[in-house]
Amino acid sequence: MNKRMGLVLLLSVFVLLDGCSSSISKTDRQVQTVIVGTGTDFPNIAFLNKKGDLTGYDIEVMKAIDKELPQYTFEFKTMDFANLLTSLSNKKIDVIAHNMAKNKEREKRFLYHKVPYNYSPMYITVREDHNKIHTLEDLHGKTVIVGATSNAAEYITNYNKTHGNPIHLKYAGQGSNDTANQIETGRADATIATPFAVDFQNKTHAFRQKTVGDVLLDTEVYFMFNKGSQTLADDTDQAIKKLEKNGTLKKLSRKWLGADYSKSSFEQ
């Protein structure tokens, strides 16, 4: 009887140790650290608040995705926007969260997930006291300033190709206020921007702008991954679907962007 009891106790110890071993394995081996690259000066999207904390729509969406995916732990790494693509290419980061749109050049080098987590409606944007520009036709003979690699630049370039180059396209220089400065001083007549970017601009700077006319394009926004990160991209899609369904994306969009941009403007 004592031998039998001893054998039972010994087997119980083995089972307990095996359970501990499985727990350690899940903690140490199965949870993958994901380095999220982002910036600190993108208003409403990824920026430092008054306390110096990193926050904004993209940051909070990433944190919500992290909660939905226990097999990963997300860590943020901040840098200048110009260094994000290089850092992703060199695998110093695993994903970019910085309001990134698709374009052919990026798709050749990097991987996108499939479900947009945001839509950025782009409007013609002018100085607040300017009342003569409302449409693309009104921009004929005028100067439009945009980011060199932006979807807005591609949009105006394509428009020019099919309309005889009527719009003078100008690229913004260094500094977050270069576009606003050039519009304010009359060196540019307009830009292409989202309502939430204009709203932030008006709240934080003396330069006043407004959006005019209809939505020109509704840019789908994604996170960007390295090639070979298909599992992570697929898991991100599953998390985004849950966040869209339970209203988290809508809630965060309204909080940080002032309206629900979790769906396309053309669907609402």
CORQUI-V908396 format. One record per pair of residues at least 6 apart in sequence whose C-alpha atoms are under 6 Angstrom apart, sorted by sequence separation. I is the first residue (numbers start at 1). J is the second residue. D is the distance in Angstrom with one decimal. If there is no record, write none. Layout:
I&J&D, I&J&D
This chain:
40&46&5.4, 41&47&4.7, 48&54&4.6, 87&93&5.9, 182&188&5.4, 183&189&5.7, 202&208&5.2, 243&249&5.7, 254&260&5.3, 39&46&5.9, 40&47&3.9, 47&54&5.6, 146&153&5.9, 172&179&5.8, 253&260&5.3, 40&48&5.6, 47&55&5.7, 46&55&5.7, 46&56&4.7, 250&260&5.3, 45&56&4.5, 44&56&5.0, 45&57&4.7, 250&262&5.8, 45&58&5.3, 148&171&5.3, 147&171&5.5, 141&166&5.7, 142&167&5.7, 143&168&4.6, 144&169&5.2, 145&170&4.6, 146&171&5.2, 147&172&5.4, 140&166&4.8, 141&167&5.5, 142&168&6.0, 143&169&5.9, 144&170&5.9, 145&171&5.4, 146&172&5.7, 140&167&5.1, 33&72&5.7, 36&75&5.9, 37&76&6.0, 39&78&5.1, 31&71&4.6, 32&72&4.6, 33&73&4.9, 34&74&4.8, 35&75&5.0, 36&76&4.7, 37&77&4.9, 38&78&5.0, 39&79&5.3, 31&72&5.0, 33&74&5.9, 35&76&5.9, 36&77&5.9, 37&78&5.8, 39&80&5.8, 39&81&5.9, 144&188&5.9, 143&188&5.0, 144&189&5.9, 146&191&5.8, 143&189&5.3, 144&190&4.9, 145&191&5.0, 144&191&5.2, 37&93&5.8, 35&93&5.0, 38&96&6.0, 35&94&5.2, 36&95&5.0, 37&96&4.8, 38&97&5.4, 34&94&5.9, 36&96&5.8, 38&98&5.6, 196&257&5.3, 126&190&4.7, 125&190&5.5, 125&191&5.2, 125&192&5.5, 124&192&4.8, 123&192&5.4, 122&192&6.0, 123&193&5.5, 122&193&5.1, 122&194&4.8, 121&194&5.6, 134&212&5.3, 135&213&5.9, 134&213&5.0, 128&208&5.4, 128&209&4.4, 127&209&4.4, 128&210&5.2, 126&209&5.6, 126&210&5.7, 125&210&5.6, 125&211&4.4, 124&211&5.7, 123&211&5.7, 124&212&5.6, 123&215&5.2, 122&215&5.7, 123&216&5.6, 122&216&5.7, 122&217&5.5, 121&217&6.0, 121&218&4.3, 120&218&5.5, 119&218&6.0, 120&219&4.9, 119&219&5.4, 119&220&4.7, 119&221&5.7, 118&221&5.1, 116&220&5.8, 116&221&5.4, 116&222&5.2, 112&224&5.0, 111&224&5.8, 111&225&4.9, 110&225&5.9, 111&226&5.5, 110&226&5.1, 111&227&5.2, 110&227&5.4, 101&221&4.8, 113&233&5.0, 100&221&5.5, 99&221&5.8, 100&222&5.6, 115&237&5.8, 97&223&5.4, 96&223&5.7, 96&224&5.1, 95&224&5.4, 95&225&4.6, 119&261&5.4, 118&261&5.7, 118&262&4.7, 119&264&5.7, 68&239&5.9, 65&239&5.6, 57&256&5.6, 44&256&5.6
